């Protein structure tokens, strides 16, 4: 599990670098041929991690319902976000990671509701959920790299 967390925090650092490297206009821009933007991909990845690990374990997610409603699977950017939101998202990348470590160490995740993803991956434990989150992060880091060439 420690290896998974090492990769997860590395991914969070990559997301944070994207949030810092690009201007607010670039983070909000949805290029032609795309249905989302850099910021949406970062927020979506965080929300997905919260849903797959916390919600499927019956534990309240660490991010707000409004974030979940705006960035869960099937959503797209509906409005431009502010710098304050970008800063809050950047902070949440690491605060939620730190809390995840605490929660894993203290045994918060006692149950797990199995779930099959849209890619047909069956998630039946916290370990499988964390593994899938890393795979999912890779997809969205790749999307951001493609978007970065167009903004």
C-alpha positions in Angstrom: 0.0 0.0 0.0 2.9 2.4 0.7 4.0 2.0 -2.9 0.5 3.0 -4.1 0.6 6.1 -1.8 4.0 7.0 -3.1 2.7 7.0 -6.7 -0.4 8.9 -5.7 1.5 11.7 -4.0 3.7 11.9 -7.1 0.6 12.2 -9.3 -0.7 14.9 -7.0 2.6 16.8 -7.4 2.2 16.6 -11.2 -1.3 17.9 -11.0 -0.1 20.8 -8.7 2.6 21.7 -11.2 0.0 21.9 -14.0 -2.2 24.2 -11.8 0.8 26.5 -11.1 2.3 26.4 -14.7 -0.7 27.5 -16.6 -2.6 30.8 -16.4 -6.2 30.9 -15.2 -7.3 31.4 -18.8 -5.3 28.4 -20.0 -6.7 26.2 -17.1 -10.2 27.2 -18.1 -9.8 26.9 -21.9 -11.6 24.0 -23.6 -9.8 23.6 -27.0 -11.7 22.7 -30.1 -12.3 19.0 -30.3 -12.3 18.6 -26.5 -15.1 18.6 -24.0 -13.1 19.5 -20.9 -10.1 21.5 -19.8 -6.9 21.1 -17.7 -8.7 22.2 -14.5 -11.6 19.9 -15.0 -9.2 16.9 -15.4 -7.4 17.8 -12.1 -10.6 18.3 -10.2 -12.2 15.2 -11.7 -9.2 13.0 -10.7 -9.5 14.2 -7.1 -13.2 13.7 -7.0 -13.0 10.2 -8.5 -10.4 9.3 -5.9 -12.8 10.5 -3.2 -15.7 8.6 -4.6 -13.9 5.3 -5.2 -12.1 5.2 -1.9 -14.3 7.1 0.6 -17.8 6.8 -0.8 -17.5 3.1 -1.7 -16.2 2.5 1.8 -19.2 4.2 3.3 -17.1 7.1 4.5 -18.0 10.8 3.9 -15.7 12.2 1.2 -13.3 15.0 2.2 -14.4 17.3 -0.7 -17.7 19.1 -0.9 -20.8 17.8 -2.6 -20.6 20.7 -5.0 -17.2 19.6 -6.1 -18.5 16.1 -6.5 -21.5 17.3 -8.5 -19.4 19.4 -10.7 -16.5 17.0 -11.4 -17.8 13.5 -11.2 -17.9 11.2 -14.2 -20.2 12.5 -16.9 -19.7 16.2 -16.1 -17.9 18.9 -18.1 -16.9 22.4 -17.4 -20.0 24.6 -17.0 -18.4 27.9 -16.1 -14.9 29.4 -15.8 -13.4 29.0 -12.3 -11.7 31.6 -10.3 -8.1 31.7 -9.0 -9.5 31.1 -5.5 -10.9 27.8 -6.7 -7.6 26.8 -8.3 -5.8 27.6 -5.1 -8.4 25.6 -3.1 -8.1 22.7 -5.5 -4.3 22.8 -5.3 -4.4 22.7 -1.5 -7.0 19.9 -1.5 -4.7 17.7 -3.6 -2.4 17.4 -0.7 -4.7 17.8 2.3 -6.9 14.9 1.1 -3.8 12.8 0.4 -2.5 13.5 4.0 -5.9 12.6 5.4 -6.0 9.4 3.3 -2.8 8.3 4.9 -4.1 9.0 8.3 -7.4 7.2 7.5 -5.6 4.2 6.1 -3.3 3.9 9.1 -6.2 4.3 11.6 -8.5 1.7 9.9 -11.3 4.1 8.9 -12.1 1.9 5.9 -13.9 -1.1 7.4 -16.3 -2.0 4.6 -16.3 -1.7 0.8 -19.2 -1.7 -1.7 -18.0 -3.4 -4.9 -18.2 -1.4 -8.1 -17.5 -2.0 -11.7 -16.1 1.0 -13.6 -17.0 2.1 -17.1 -13.8 0.3 -18.3 -15.2 -2.9 -16.8 -12.7 -3.0 -14.0 -14.2 -4.6 -10.9 -13.2 -2.8 -7.7 -13.9 -5.0 -4.7 -11.5 -3.6 -2.0 -9.7 -0.5 -0.9 -6.5 -1.9 -2.4 -8.2 -2.4 -5.8 -9.8 1.1 -5.6 -6.4 2.7 -4.9 -4.8 0.7 -7.8 -7.6 1.9 -10.1 -7.2 5.5 -8.9 -3.5 5.4 -10.1 -4.6 4.0 -13.5 -7.3 6.7 -13.7 -4.7 9.4 -12.8 -2.5 8.2 -15.7 -5.4 8.7 -18.1 -6.1 12.2 -17.0 -2.4 13.2 -16.8 -2.2 12.1 -20.4 -5.3 14.2 -21.3 -3.8 17.2 -19.6 -0.6 16.7 -21.6 -2.6 16.7 -24.8 -4.6 19.8 -23.7 -1.4 21.6 -22.7 -0.3 21.6 -26.3 -3.4 23.4 -27.3 -3.9 26.1 -24.7 
